[in-house]
Amino acid sequence: EDEFISYKGQKTENGNTWEYDGLGIYKDKKDRKNYIGSFQLNKRYGFGIMKEYENNSDELKSFYQGIWKNDMKDGFGYFESYYRFDDKVYIDYYLGSFKKDEKFGYGIMVDSSTVNCGLFINGKIVEGFRYEKDEEIIYKGYFNEDTFCFGEVYYLKENEVYYGQVELRNKHGYGYLKKKNKIKKCGGWDSD
């Protein structure tokens, strides 16, 4: 093992070498990662917990607890990422399914201004709902490249609901707008 990596746990002999295989604790001082959990042929595999730290600091950068396959998040898990802005630490988190290190399947993702809940493919939401805290808007329906494109838009401040097509967060295409269960406008929208 090199000077930056330490491992304590089960190993399997493979010719002239030993491989991490079974339960173990892995610490990488260079990449600032600690892992405790299952291994298979030197790779994280099965259930495990990983903590990653900022360089030259004991400040946590990310945390994952869940299922691993071939050294990648793959299965159900919980992931947190930490970042600092204006001397304040923010936490984004995701609880749900992963595939090859990407959000893939059903889950909920929360950051400082948005909540996304639904179906994720390749790390992006494709169907479900998004709540934007600052704008007090709920999008419910379908997303393209993480951008809402069709369904219902609830404008909580105005007590209005729009159902239809959306482009770049604006009403666009065919749809209708309701307020207090009465249709205010129905038809085509250029942008609003």
Residue, then its C-alpha position, 0 to 999 in steps of 0.5 A: e500500500d502507498e503512504f497515503i492509503s490505509y486499509k483495515g479489514q478482510k482481504t483475499e489472496n490473488g496470486n502474489t497480491w491481496e485484494y480488499d474483499g469483504l468488510g473494511i475501513y479505507k482511508d485515502k489521505k491524498d484524496r481526503k476520502n474515508y470509506i467504511g463498508s463492503f468491498q469486492l475485488n478492491k472496489r466498493y461493493g454492497f453497503g457502505i458509507m463514504k465521507e469526503y473532506e475539503n483539501n487541507s481542512d477537516e470540513l466535510k465536502s460530501f457524504y454518501q450512505g448506501i449501495w455501491k457497485n464497482d466503486m460507484k453509487d448504484g442502488f438506494g442511497y442518501f447523498e449530501s454535498y456541502y458548500r460555503f457561500d458568504d461564510k455560510v455552509y449550505i447542504d444539498y441532499y438527495l435521497g433515492s436511487f442511483k445508477k453508475d454514480e448518477k441520480f437514476g430512478y425515484g428520489i427527492m433532491v433538496d438544495s437551498s432554494t429548490v425541492n425536486c421529487g420524482l423520476f431522475i434519469n442521468g442525474k436530472i429530473v424528468e417527471g415529478f414536481r419542483y418547488e421553488k422556495d423563493e418564487e413560491i412556485i410549484y411545477k408538476g409534470y414533465f421536465n426536459e434537461d432539468t427544465f420544466c416543459f409541460g404540466e401544471v404550474y402553481y403560482l402560490k403568491e397569486n393563487e393561480v394555476y397554469y396548465g400547459q406548455v412551458e418554455l424557459r419558465n414562461k407560459h408558451g404554447y397551448g394552455y389555460l390559466k385558472k384563478k379560484n377555479k375560474i379560467k382566466k385565459c385559455g389558448g395560445w401563449d407566446s411567452d409570459 
